Amino acid sequence: MLLIYQIKVGICLIAFYLLWKLLLSRETFHRFNRVALLVVMTLALVLPWIRFSIDSPSPLTQQMVMIEDLIVTPSGAIQPTQATQPWSILNIATIAYFVGIVLALAWLLHSQWSLHRLLKKGKTESLPEGVTLHVLPGEVAPFSYFKHIVINEQDYRDNPREILIHEKAHIRLRHSYDVMFMGLVTLFQWWNPAAWLLCRELRQVHEYEADEAVLNEHVDVKQYQLLLIRKSVGDQLFSMANNFNYQSLKKRIRMMTINKSSRWNRLRALAAVPVIALALLAFANPSNGTVVANEQAPAPSPQGTKVYEAVEQMPEFPGGMEALINFLQENVKYPENAVKNNIEGRVLVQFIVDKTGQVCDAKVVRSVNEELDAEAIRVVNSMPNFIPGRHDGKDVSVWFTLPISFKLKGDAQ
C-alpha cells in the first residue's frame, strides 16, 4: 500500500535528518556532504522496498496465504472486513494524503510557470558553455536555473563578477538536478517536516559550494560577505531555482571563516550503517500477508514431512477464493453461548495443506475464546481437499493461515 510505504519512507527520513544534524551539518567538506544528503534521501526511498525473510519465523509469520479477513455475525453472514468500514481512518488518511499531493503539485507547477514567464522578460546574452544570461529590470534577486542565469540591471552594472561566478558554480555543479529531485521528495513527503528540512540542508550545501567557488577565484572575502549582506533582502520566489541571496546567511558567512574539517570526520557518515540495518530489520517481514519472495527453510510437520512457507504455486481451494468464502458462509456458525456473553474477536487458524491436498494439523495461533476457537477449528477440519501446492515440479506440503472475525450484531453491517 502506497500510504504504508510513504510512512516507512518518512520514518527513514526523520532518522537520517537527525543523524545529519548531529554528525555532519557543521563540517566543511561540502561535496561529500552533498553526496551524503542525496544518498540518504535515495536510501529512504529504497529501503522500504527491500524485503528478506528471517531464519526462524514465529508461528504468526509462518504463513503463505492470508485471505481477506472475514466477519462472522450471529445470523451467519460472512463479509469482507473492509466493506464494513468504508470511511475508516485509513481511508480518510489516504484521501488526505492524495489531496496534499495535488496541492503540492499545483504549487510546483505554478512555480515553474512563473519562472519560465520571467525568463522570457528582459535582455538575454549568451555566455560560454551554453549559458544564457537574462538581465531584467526591477528588483529581481539573482538566481540560476539549469543553464540560465537571471540578474537585475543594477547588479549587472555594479557586481557582475562575483554574482556570475556564484551562479555559474551552481550550473557547473548541476545543482538544478538536485533541486528537481528534492521537489519530487517533498511532493510525495509533503506531510513530513524531515523531508523539507533535509531539502533545506541540501540547498544550504549548494550555497556553500558556490561560495567556495567564488573565493577560489581570489575574490576578497570581506567584500564578498558585504555583497551577500546587501543582497540578503528579498524572498525566494522560485522553488526550483538556485537563489543567490538564499536564507541562513549567517551560516554561509561562518562557513567561509572556520577552519577546514579533518578528512577523518567523514567517517562519521558510517553512523548511518546501523540506522540502515535497523530499517532493513524493521521492514524484513511483510505485514500485508503476501507471499514472501525468498523460499524459507522447510519446517517438519508432526508426520516428519517437509512443510514449505513459500512455493512456486500455492495451494488452492477447489473453485478458488470465492468458493472458499461460500464454504465458510454455509458452515461457520456463531456459538450461541458466545452470543449470550457478548464474546467476539478475531481467530487465526493455521494449518497444513499436505502434498495430497488434505487439510491437517490445524491449530489456533491467535486465540479469542474456547468456543470461538473451537468453531474455527471445526470448520477448517471440515474443509474438502485443496489443490496441493507445487514446488520444483512436485506436490509439496505448505502452511496456510485463515483469519475469521466473529462480530456481534451492530458491529458489522
N, C-alpha and C positions, 0 to 999 in steps of 0.2 A: 504494500500500500504506500502511495506517494507520501501521505501525511506522516506515517511512521518513519519513512526514510528521511524526510526533512527534519524530524525531531532528532534522529540519530546524528545527522549532519550538524545540527545546531549544537548538540552536546559536544561533539568533537571541536567545533569552532570555539566554544567557550573555553575548553581545556587548553587549546593551543594559544588562545589570546592571553590567558593568564600566564602561561609559560613564557610567551614572548615578552610581556611586560616585566616579568621577574628577572629574566636572564639576558635578553639581547637588545632591548629597546634603547639602551644608553650607549651601545657600542658604536664605533666609528667605521667599521668595515661595511660600508653601505651596500656594495654589490652583493656581498654574502648575505646581508640581511634581507635584501630584496628577493633573492632567490629563496631564502628560508621562508619568507612570508608566502610566496607563490606556492612553494611545495606544501606547506601545512594546509593551505586552503584547498589545494588539489587533493591532498590526503583525506581531508574531511569529507570531500565528495565521494571518494573511492572506498574508504574503509567500510561503510555500511553494506557495501555490495559483496565484500569478501566473507565467504562462509566456509567453515570447516567443521568437521564432526569430532567430538571428544571421544576418547577411547572407552570410557566407562559410563555410559548414559544411565541416568536414574530411570525407574520404571515409567515415569511420566514422559520421558523423552524417547522411550523405546517404542516409537510409533511411526508407521509409514504412511498410513492413510487416516486422515481425520475428517470425517464428513461434516457437513454443516450442522451446527448444534441444533438439536431437536427439542421441542417442547411437548410434553405430555400433560394434558389437562384432565380433570376428573371425568369429563364427558368422553374422553378417549381421543380427542382431536390432537393431531400432531402437525406442527407447522414450524417453518424456519424461524429462528430467533430474531433475525434482522427484520422480519416482517412485522413484528410486534411493536417495534420502536422506530418508526420512520423518521422521527425527529430526535434521535439520540444526540448526546453531547458530541459524539464523534462526527456525526453528520453535520451538525452546526459548525464545529471547528473546521471541517473540510470546506464548507461553503465560505466561511470567513477567510480561510487561507487563500482560496482562489480569488475572492473579491480583492484581497490585498495585492495579489499578483497583478490583477488587472489595473489597479490604481498605480502601482509601482511602474508597470509597463507604460502606462499613459504618461507618467512623469518623465520617463526616459525618452520616449518618443517626442514629447514636447521640447525637451532639452536639445535633442538632435535637430529638430526642425528649426528652433531658434538659432542654433549655432550655424546651420547651413544658410539661413537667411542673412546672418551677419557677414558670412564670408563673401556674399555677393555685393556687399557695400564697399565704398572707398576705392582707393587706388591699389593696384597689385604690381608686384615686382618679382621677377624670377631670380632666385638665388642659386648658388652651386648645389649639386647633389639633388636636384629636382624639387627644392623647397620653394614654396610660394609665399611671399611676404604681402600681407594685407595691411595697408596704412589707412586707418579710419579716423574721421573727425570725432570730437567729443571726448568724454571721459570713459574710455574703454581700458580696462586693465589688461596688460599684455598676457597672452596665453598661446599655447601651441596645441595643434590637433593633427595627428599624423604628420604630413609634410606641409602643414600650413602654420604660419606664424602671424598672429594678429597683434598690432601695436598701434597706439594712437599717434596723431601727428606731433604732439608735443614731445612725447618720449622718443620719437624717431629723430627729432631735431636735437634733443638735449643729451640723451643717454643711450644711443643705439647700440654701442659696442657691448656693454655689459648685458643688456637685455637680450640681444640676439645670441650671444654666446650661451646664455642660460637656456633659452628656448631651443636652440639648435642641439644642446645636450639632451633635452627631452626627446627630440626627434631621433637623434643618433642612437640613443639607448632604448628606443622603441617603447617608451612609457605608455603610449596610447593603447598598445595592445594589452598591457596590464590593466589599464583603466576599463577597457571593454570587458575583460574577464571579471573584474571587480563588479561591474554593472550586472553581469549575469548572476554572480553570487548573491548580491544584495536583492536582486529581483526575486529569487526563489527563497531567500532567507530574510525577507523584509521585516519579519517579526522578531528577529534575533539581534539584540544590541551588539553581540560579539562580532557578527558579520560586518556591521557598519564600522565598528571600532578597528577591526583588522584592516579594512579598506582605508580608513583614515591613516593608520600607521604606514601602510604601503605608499600612500600619496606623500606622506612626510618623508619617507626614504627617497622617493623620487626627487623631492626638493633638495635633500642633502646631496644627492648625486649631481644634480645640476649646479648647485652652489660650488661644489668641489671642482667641477669643470671650469667654472668662471675663475676661481682662484688659481687654478693650474695655468691659466693664461696670463699670469702675473698682474692681475688686477689688484689695486690697492685694497686691502681687506677693510680698512676703516671707511673708505669712500663707498665701497660696495655695501657695507652694512647700513650706512646712511641712506643709500638709494633704496634699500629694502624697507627702511622705516618710512621714507617718504611715500613709497608705493603701497604701504600696508593698508591704506584706507580703501575700502571697496568690498563688494560682495562677490562671491564665487557664483557666477551666473550659469555656467555650463558644466553639468556633472561629468561629461565625457571629455573635458579639456584639461590640459595641464596649466594651471594658473601661476603667473609669476609672483603674485602677492598672496600666495596661499597662506592660510592661517598658521598659528603656532610659530610666529616669527621669532619669539624669544628662544625657542628650542633651536631654530636654524642658526641664529647668531651664536648661541652657546656651542653648537656643534662645530662651528668654524674655529673656535678658540681653544677647545680642550685638547689634551694630548691624545695621540692615536692609540687605539686599543691594542693590546697584545694579540698576536695571532692565535695564541693558545686559548684565548677567550672564546674562539669559535667552537671549541669542544663543548661549550655549554649547550649547543644545539643537540647534543646527544641525549640531553634530558628528555627529548621528545620520544625517544625509543620506548621507555616504559609506558608512556601515555598511549603510544600506538599499540603496544602489546595488550594493554588493558582494554582498548577499544576492540581489538580483534577477539579477545576473550569474551567481551560482553556481547558481541554480535555473532558468536560462534554458533549458537543453537537457534535456528529459525523458530519464531514464535507463532507462525501462521499455519503450522501443521502441514506444510507441503513436503514433498519427498526430498530428502537430503541428496545432494549431488554425488557425494562420495559413498562408496559401499562401506558399511560397517562390518566389523569383525563378527562372524556368526556366533550366536549365543545358543547353548544347548538347551533343549526343552527337557521336561521330565522323562521323555522317552529316549533321550540321547540323540535326537535328530537336530541337525543344524537349523537354526531359525534366523533368517535374514531380516534386516531392517530396511534395506534398500535393494531393490531388484530391478531388472530391466522392464519387466511387465508385472504390475501389481495385481493381486487377487481381485476378482470382480464378482459381485453378487449377480446371480442369474437375472438377466434383464436390465442390469445397470443400477445406477443410484436411484432412479425413480421407482424401480421395483423394490429396492431395499426400503425406501420410505413407505411405500404401500404396505409392505410386510409388517413394518413396525406399527403402522396405523391400525392394522387389523388385529395385532396381537398384544401390544403393550396395554396393560390395564393399571390404572391408578389404584393402589391398595386402599381399601375402604378405611382401615384404621388410620392410615396416614392422612386421609382427607379429614376425618373426625378430629385429629390432633393438630391440624394445620401444619403438617410437615411437608416441606418442599425443598428442592435443591437440585444440583447437577451431579449426576453419577457418571464416572468414567469407567468403562469396562474395556479391559484389554484381553485379547485372545489371539490364538494362533490359527491361521488358515494353513493347514498342512499341505503336503505335496499332492494329496488326493482331493483337496478342496474342502475337507471336513473341518468344521469349527471345533477347537479343543482348547483345553487349559484356560478357560475363561476365568477371569478374576477381576475384582473391583480394585482399581488403583487410586480412585478418589471416592471416598465413601460419604454418604449423606445420612442414611438411616438404614437399619437392618431390613425393613420391609421394602424400601425403595431399591436398595442394593439387590435384594433377592429377586425382585421383579425384573430388574435389568438383566441379571444373570440368567434367569429363566428364559427370557425372550432370546437372548444371544444363543443359549444352548439349543433352542428350538429352530434356529435358522437352518435352511437347507444348505447343501454343499455349495461352496463358491467355485468359480472357475479359478484354478490354482495359479499362483504367481509363477513366473518363469525367469530363469537366470542362466546365462551361458548355454541356452538351448535345452535346459532341463526344468521340470516342475520342481519347485522348492517350497519349503515352509516359510511363512512370512508373518511378522507381527501386524496386528490390526487393532486400532483403538476406536471405540464408538462412544461419543458423548450423548447423554439423554438428560434433558432438563425436565423435572416434574414441577409444574406450576399450578397453583390453585386458581379457581375461578376468580376473575377480576384482575389477576396479574398478567394474564395473557388474553388477547382478544381473538 
